[in-house]
Amino acid sequence: MKKCLFTAFLIILSALCAVGGQAASPSANDVSPGNISSTSYILIDAASGLVLCEKNADRKAYPASTTKILTGALALEKGELDQMMTATAAAAADIGPDGMNIGLKSGEKLSMQDLLNATLIYSANDAANVLAENLAATRQDFIDMMNAKAKELGAANTHFTNASGIHDAEHYTTARDLSLMARYAMTLPEFRKIVTKSSYTMSKTNGHEARQLRTVNKFLKETSDYFTRVDGIKSGFTSPAGWDLVSAASNDSGMQLIAVVLGDHSEKEVDADSKALLEFGFKSYSVQTLADVGQYVQNISISGAEPDSAAVVAETKLSAVLPNDQGKWDIKKNIQLNSDIKAPVKKGDVLGTLDFVVGGASLGKVNLVSDRDIGAKVVAYTTFGTKTENTAPKLQESVTPAQPSAGKDVQQAVICARTGIAILVILFAVLIINPGKRAKYPKRRYKIRY
């Protein structure tokens, strides 16, 4: 028995080490994407937000038309695609020096869907203005909502003064903040759908015939041996800002990365830098399993049960983008158990959570569940009235607990009944027959005469 218990202990210890192995991302100082012309960039995992590499990611920069990422995301939050909107003279005119536009006219009516596609695909400043004016009481109110949303997403070093990205000294952001806004926008299905389009056909309006718009984001056509498709999302340019590009790409394993490159000197340069960043990410990182379904995590105490502890396992599988070089993994596991866990507990009951954290950022979280049914203690009384604690069957050393047999329960009941009857008979005999009297009056012996 001792040998079996020792073997079980070694198995549990091995499983704990398997889950508890280190796993995470290195800091930006540990890796380098090679020759990047831009002096401000960042590369993140779209699923977790984990930073894979960065340079001057918190330095203030002008976003130009990458501003429209948040304009479009906020429009999808506040409006409906079939909502009709009206262009004002101010919205049509306020496009900035040489600003992109679709020539909207005062009083022209368009659907939000058309305006959103014109904003994100063709980068039309007038379309962005019409969205802002029709989704808030005033255009400034919409801009205020953009700033509030940026802060909500953690973009603490961002301030917008317009919805289109027209240059303004007080209209600024950072590479890190843009990655946060882009990551959020890419969680919206309609946004993802729009930013991958190479063209869009506008509906006929009271001011224009139907017309086709082609994307200004040439990076959508980019190919690579390391990623299978480009998923968008937005380019931008003004003379003070230089060439900016926020891009996303995926590979066959479902890994998606987001790159932000700011302030390059040409469109060709910003596209090359973005490709180099993304390829570095796909070459150096891959999807790794942090926890698998039913994987042992640890034993926990359970009040009112016998035994008073049980194993918890991962309810679901969890994977994350991590370095291929496992020597750079550095992960922390935060286990949060429910307070005052008491028996009975059923197999599959959620008893806590396991969060995998790197540098303060969560890679993901899984529920911790019981791997078996745990019975509660039951108070019972013996034949003599002595109070005992009867419990559910003890947990076996294997994962599946042994179940009590109905036949054994009946046999035990019969044995107890017979034992009780035998004890009562003995007590009765002792009370009725007094051996003391037998000793006092011995039998007389009679002599038989013939």
Rosetta blueprint (number, residue, H / E / L):
1 M L
2 K H
3 K H
4 C H
5 L H
6 F H
7 T H
8 A H
9 F H
10 L H
11 I H
12 I H
13 L H
14 S H
15 A H
16 L H
17 C H
18 A H
19 V H
20 G H
21 G L
22 Q L
23 A L
24 A L
25 S L
26 P L
27 S L
28 A H
29 N H
30 D H
31 V L
32 S L
33 P L
34 G L
35 N L
36 I L
37 S L
38 S L
39 T L
40 S E
41 Y E
42 I E
43 L E
44 I E
45 D E
46 A L
47 A L
48 S L
49 G L
50 L L
51 V E
52 L E
53 C E
54 E E
55 K E
56 N L
57 A L
58 D L
59 R L
60 K L
61 A E
62 Y L
63 P L
64 A H
65 S H
66 T H
67 T H
68 K H
69 I H
70 L H
71 T H
72 G H
73 A H
74 L H
75 A H
76 L H
77 E H
78 K H
79 G L
80 E L
81 L L
82 D L
83 Q L
84 M E
85 M E
86 T E
87 A L
88 T L
89 A H
90 A H
91 A H
92 A H
93 A H
94 D L
95 I L
96 G L
97 P L
98 D L
99 G L
100 M L
101 N L
102 I L
103 G L
104 L L
105 K L
106 S L
107 G L
108 E L
109 K E
110 L E
111 S E
112 M H
113 Q H
114 D H
115 L H
116 L H
117 N H
118 A H
119 T H
120 L H
121 I L
122 Y L
123 S L
124 A L
125 N H
126 D H
127 A H
128 A H
129 N H
130 V H
131 L H
132 A H
133 E H
134 N H
135 L L
136 A L
137 A L
138 T L
139 R H
140 Q H
141 D H
142 F H
143 I H
144 D H
145 M H
146 M H
147 N H
148 A H
149 K H
150 A H
151 K H
152 E H
153 L L
154 G L
155 A L
156 A L
157 N L
158 T L
159 H E
160 F L
161 T L
162 N L
163 A L
164 S L
165 G L
166 I L
167 H L
168 D L
169 A L
170 E L
171 H L
172 Y E
173 T E
174 T L
175 A H
176 R H
177 D H
178 L H
179 S H
180 L H
181 M H
182 A H
183 R H
184 Y H
185 A H
186 M L
187 T L
188 L L
189 P H
190 E H
191 F H
192 R H
193 K H
194 I H
195 V H
196 T L
197 K L
198 S L
199 S E
200 Y E
201 T E
202 M E
203 S L
204 K L
205 T L
206 N L
207 G L
208 H L
209 E L
210 A L
211 R E
212 Q E
213 L E
214 R E
215 T L
216 V L
217 N L
218 K H
219 F H
220 L H
221 K H
222 E L
223 T L
224 S L
225 D L
226 Y L
227 F L
228 T L
229 R E
230 V E
231 D E
232 G E
233 I E
234 K E
235 S E
236 G E
237 F E
238 T E
239 S L
240 P L
241 A L
242 G E
243 W E
244 D E
245 L E
246 V E
247 S E
248 A E
249 A E
250 S E
251 N L
252 D L
253 S L
254 G L
255 M L
256 Q E
257 L E
258 I E
259 A E
260 V E
261 V E
262 L E
263 G E
264 D E
265 H L
266 S L
267 E H
268 K H
269 E H
270 V H
271 D H
272 A H
273 D H
274 S H
275 K H
276 A H
277 L H
278 L H
279 E H
280 F H
281 G H
282 F H
283 K H
284 S H
285 Y E
286 S E
287 V E
288 Q E
289 T E
290 L E
291 A E
292 D L
293 V L
294 G L
295 Q L
296 Y E
297 V E
298 Q E
299 N E
300 I E
301 S E
302 I L
303 S E
304 G L
305 A E
306 E L
307 P L
308 D L
309 S E
310 A E
311 A E
312 V E
313 V E
314 A E
315 E L
316 T L
317 K L
318 L E
319 S E
320 A E
321 V E
322 L E
323 P E
324 N L
325 D L
326 Q H
327 G H
328 K H
329 W L
330 D L
331 I L
332 K E
333 K E
334 N E
335 I E
336 Q E
337 L E
338 N L
339 S L
340 D L
341 I L
342 K E
343 A L
344 P L
345 V E
346 K L
347 K L
348 G L
349 D L
350 V E
351 L E
352 G E
353 T E
354 L E
355 D E
356 F E
357 V E
358 V E
359 G L
360 G L
361 A E
362 S E
363 L E
364 G E
365 K E
366 V E
367 N E
368 L E
369 V E
370 S E
371 D L
372 R L
373 D L
374 I E
375 G L
376 A E
377 K L
378 V E
379 V E
380 A E
381 Y E
382 T L
383 T L
384 F L
385 G L
386 T L
387 K E
388 T E
389 E E
390 N E
391 T L
392 A L
393 P L
394 K L
395 L L
396 Q L
397 E L
398 S L
399 V L
400 T L
401 P L
402 A L
403 Q L
404 P L
405 S L
406 A H
407 G H
408 K H
409 D H
410 V H
411 Q H
412 Q H
413 A H
414 V H
415 I H
416 C H
417 A H
418 R H
419 T H
420 G H
421 I H
422 A H
423 I H
424 L H
425 V H
426 I H
427 L H
428 F H
429 A H
430 V H
431 L H
432 I H
433 I L
434 N L
435 P H
436 G H
437 K H
438 R H
439 A H
440 K H
441 Y L
442 P L
443 K L
444 R L
445 R L
446 Y L
447 K L
448 I L
449 R L
450 Y L
